[in-house]
């Protein structure tokens, strides 16, 4: 059997390598964001209640995705390090065991999710108007959650090899399938029944099932990264420990994000259902605006992991520095663009004046902090790659509970929605300063040990 992967990220110009790897990932992340925007666009045509119901599902869907991304981050970090060390047998074992672990996690998600729908969404502020719509969507989404989680972990394993094109193609396939099925199943075009919000959930499940099949085929047959040898339980547990050492803190910190979004959603709910709908639209546009930075952070993790595994700390430092400078520049460009285009963009999704005004207000204030938010994301990725998951967790949790939620609460109390959104922007600056200071200390300590 040919070796599944080589350490391809330890050579060549750093800036050029990061650009080469990030460009395909940009399209992949755009695919993920487009996936959500397509759902938002078509459901927005059904009415404000349906759009608000989708917005209420956003924090819960983010929690499941965050756990999956946490497992994927843990898998990617340990696989990239094994690749850097040249341990090909270990690469196959870790990849296989990461998929088994994600399958076990899926089983727990389905049971817990279906049993807790009513209390969870009541807690988020769902009303009697939106609750039936939420249940209609989430019952289908939970049943298909395996098709969401397992491909995320599989794509992370593929990216650990330095291949960012294939995961991006896989994600774009999901977008094409979802975009095709959404109008057919939501509005009942042709022979398809009109299922409305349930149709959006079914389209999501079918499209993710496609990516599930493709990702497994790539790992098993093209890259030879899976092994079908049943290991002793101790060996599997050893792999899970390594993955979970990074994956659990990462998943925990990623779960904090949708929990914090849930708090913000609850705050905005006091201004009305239409304001919640506007927030949901704005946050989906926000994901699109931050596509490049999220793509770069996804690339930075295997880049730092392979070079750290090979003992090349100078390349680690330079890659982080270049990435942070790029984030600040990109954030400035995005803020300028959204300040000019916020209202016409918001009007695309829903004609309600309160929805449009809320979305516009968000997009003219919060993006001031996007460049600093990018630094926060990049530092977190670098810390995970350096096997410092607790430091990464401290950065993420500290930002949400020391800055993001408190600043939003104070801003909301003093100046309403405008103050709430200004508090979010200010929290990104505070989080960036905190995370950058911590990373400097970690890099100094690593340099002394080599």
Beta strands, then each sheet from edge to edge (+ up, - down):
end
